[in-house]
Amino acid sequence: MDYKKIIKNQEIRFKMLNLLDFIPDKIMLQIQYRIKTGRSLILSNPRRYTEKLQWYKLFYRDPLMAKCSDKFDVRDFVEGKGLGEILNTLYGVYENVEDIRFENLPNRFVLKYTNGSGANLFITDKSSININSLKSQLNQWMTKRKANYGREWCYYNVPSRIIIEELIDRDENNDIPDYKFFCFNGKVKYLYTMVDYVDDHKNGRCSFFTPEFEQLPYRRSEYKEIDREIQKPDRFDEMIKIAEILSEDFPHVRVDLYNIKGKIIFGELTFYNACGYTIFSPDEFDYILGKEFILPKKML
């Protein structure tokens, strides 16, 4: 069921979720999993990757995951791994939107909300934006977005802040080359990338690859598969090493790295890929990823 087509207004969806705050996490995840995948959630002996992600939310709560879910605090984690050179240029971090001095920023930059996913604004020409409208949108992020919509506990105590970073350049295909590495116990097992998605996500194409960068016949079902040859990026082996260094402390994490003509830039660490509700095509890939995800002992 595509609930977003039924309830198109995001604000209304958020208000409905706020009304359901009282429902315990386990029950809410069972409800959401049924709505979003059409299947019952099995937690007693999960085999699917998407099922194991729900178990991960409920039963494994390492405080380090909370630090690394914060788009600002994760920078310290990356620095501590000796990888500070892959961090994107930071222009500022703000707890109050009114403290942002837009006149002092360069003409191009990206704004990110530190607590949650999908809250990014890419400013390509500062002179063309309405600053008051922009501030209004940022304040909505700070006051209306809640961390528990997907019952992803590691976002619960992340402070609401805005960070501003350098805007990454697009490539010759008008894409921002982004590689998402699925790591299990410090080893990259699969990754995916997308093309044709930056300006309109609905037109994006997605395919999974092996750590040797061999394209596989698997994708996220909401996107078509990549239908053209994708060249292995420069320094790809180094990207694998970086992803494994950044993932070595966790049973599972997705490590996102950009590669701009051989320049590797850190994106983020994601513990619950797509909140654990991805529909894979073909469906067998849910089980293939699930085999790689060896659930740890509970940590509550």
N, C-alpha and C positions, 0 to 999 in steps of 0.2 A: 504494500500500500504506500503510495506517495502522498503522505499527509500534507506536504507542502503545497500540493496542487489543490487539496481540499480546503485548507486554511492558508491562504496565500499571504496574509499580512503577518509579518514576523512579530510585530508588537503584540498582536492578539495571541499568537502562539506562546510568547513569553508570559503573558498574563495568565493563560490557562495553566502553564506549568507552575507558576507561582501559587495558584490555588491548590495544587497537588503536593505542596511541600510536605504535608503531614504524612504522606505515604512512605513507609520504610524503604530504604534503598533497594533491598532484595526484591520486594514486590514491584517497585517502580521499574526496575530493570527488566523484570519478566514481562511487564506490560509493554514497555517500549520495544523490547526485542520482538515480541509478537507483532506489534504494529508495523515495525520497520522492516522486518525480514519475512513475516508471514509464518514463522516457526515458533514452536515452544522452546524456551530456554532450558537447556540441560546443564545443571551445575554440579550434580553428584559425580558424573564421570564425563566431563566435556571432551569432545573430540574435535570440534570445529575451532578454528582460530577465533572466530567472532564470539563463540561461547566462552572460550578461555579468557578473552579480554573482559567479559563481564565478571568472571571469577576473580580476575586480577584487580578489578575495581573494588570488589567487596572484601577480599581476604588478604591482600598484600599491600601494606601501607608503610613503605620505607620513607622516612622524612626527607631523604635525599631526592626522592621523586618530586616532592613539592617544591624544593629549591629549583630543580631543573625545569619545572613547568612554568616558572616565572620568566618571561622573556628578557627581563633585565638581570635577575640574579643568576640565571644560567651562564651569563658571561663570566662570572667568577669561577664557575665550575670548569668552563672551557680553558680559562687562563690557568687554573690549577693543574690541568692535564698537560701543560706546556704547549698549548695550541693557540695562544693569544693572537698569533699572526693571521688566523683565519676569521677573526671577528670583524664584522662590518664596522665601518666608521660610525661612532655614536656622536650625535649632535646634542643630545640632552635627554633627561628623564624628569617627568613632572607628575606631582600628585594633584596639582591644581591647574586646570586648563588656562586660567587667567595668567599664570606665570610664564606661559610660552611667549617668547618674543619673536614673532614671525618675521619682523623686520631684520633680525640678525641671522636668519637662516638663509642658506643658499637657495637658488631658484628651484632646485629639484631635491626632493627628499621623500621619505616614507614615514608615515605615522603608524604606530602599532599600539594596541591595547595589551598590557602585560598579562592579563588574566583571561585566557580563553582563546578560541580560534576564530579565524574568519574576520577579525576586526583589524583590517589594514587599509590605509588610504595612500595611494601613490600620487604624489604631486609632481607633475612634470613641468609645470609653469606656474610659479607662485603668483605672478602678476595677474593671472586669469582667474584666480579663485576669490570667492567671497569669504573673507576671514570670519565674519560673524556667523555665517552658515556653517563654516567648518568647525568653529568652536561649539556650536549647538550640537553638531553630530558627535563630537568628542565627549561632550558632557553627557549625552545619552549613553555612550559606552560606559562612562564612569558611574552612572546612577541607575541604569535600567538593566544592564546585563548582570546575571547572577551566575555563580560558579557551579551550581548544582543541577542544572538542567539535564545533563547527561549522567548525573550522579558520579562524576569523576572527582573523587575525594581530594586528589592532589592539588586541585585548583581552589579548594574551599577557603584557604587562608592566604592566598596570594593577594597582596595589596593592589588596589586599582590605581594604575599609573599609565601614563602615556610615554612611550619612548620614541625618539626621532632619530632616524639613521639615514645614511647615504642611500640614495636610490640606485639600485643595481641596473646596469645597462642591459638592454635587450640585444639579442643576437641578430644575425642576418635574416632569420625567419620571423622576426618580431616576437620571439619568445624569450623568457628568462630561464635559461637551462637549470632545472631544479631536479635533483636526484634524491629519492627517498629510500634509504637503506633499512631493510627489516633485519634487525639484529637480535640474536638469541644467545644469551650467556656470552656476550662479547664476540660473536661471530656473525658476519654478514651472510645471510642465506639467500635473500632475494632483494630486488629493488624495483622501483618503477619510476618512470618519468612520463611527462606529458608534453604534447605539442599543440599548437593552435588554441591555447586556452587563456592567454593573458587578458585579452580584451573581452572575451565572451566565453565563460567557462562551459556553456552548453555545447559549444563547437569543439571542445577539447578532445584530444585522442590520447589514450592511455595504454601502455603495455608494461608488463613485468619482464624483468631480465634476470639472468643468473649473475653471480659475482664475476664471471668471465665476460659479461656483457653480451650474452647470447639472448636474443629476443625469444620470449615464450608465448604460447597461445592463450595467455591469461590477461584479464583486464578487470577494472572496476566496471560493473555492468551499466552504469549511467553514462559511460563514454564509449565511443567506438575505439577499436584498436588502432594503433599506429600503422599506417599503410605505406610508409616509405622507410628506406634504410636510415637508421640512426647511427652515426659514427660514434665509436667509443671516445669519450672526451679525453683531452690531454690530462696526464697525471691521474688517470683513473685508479691505478693501483694505489696511489697515495691516498685517494679518497677512501678506498676500502680500509686502509690502515687507520685513517682518522676515525672513521665510523666505528671501528672495532675498539679503539682506545676510548672513545666517548661512551660506548655501550657496555664496557666490561664490568661495571658495577651493578648491572640490572639483569633480571631474568629475560626481559624483553623491552626494547625501545626502538622506535623508528628515528633514525638520524637523518636530518635533511641538510643537504649541502648543495650550494650553487657552484657552478663551474663556468666562469666567464673567460673563454679563450685560455684556459689553463690556470686561471686564478681561482682558487678554492675559497669559498666564503661560507661560513656557518649560517644555517637557517634557524633550526630549532630542534628540540627533542620532543617527541610525541609518544606518550605511553599507551594511548588508546586510539589507534588509527581509526579515523572517521567515527569515533565514539564506540567502536565495536559493532557497527551496524552495516558494514559493507556487504553488498551483494556482489559476489565474484562471478565472472563468466569465463569459462564454465564453472559450475558450482564446486567441482572437485578441488579447486584451488583452496577453498576454505579448509578442507581437510589436510591438504598438503602443507599449508602454513601451520595448521594445528599440530601436526606431527613434530614440527620444529620447536614448538612452544612447550617446553617441559615446565610444568607448573612447580613453583617453589613451595616450601613449607609456608603455612599461613603466617603473616606478620600483621598484627592488629594493634 
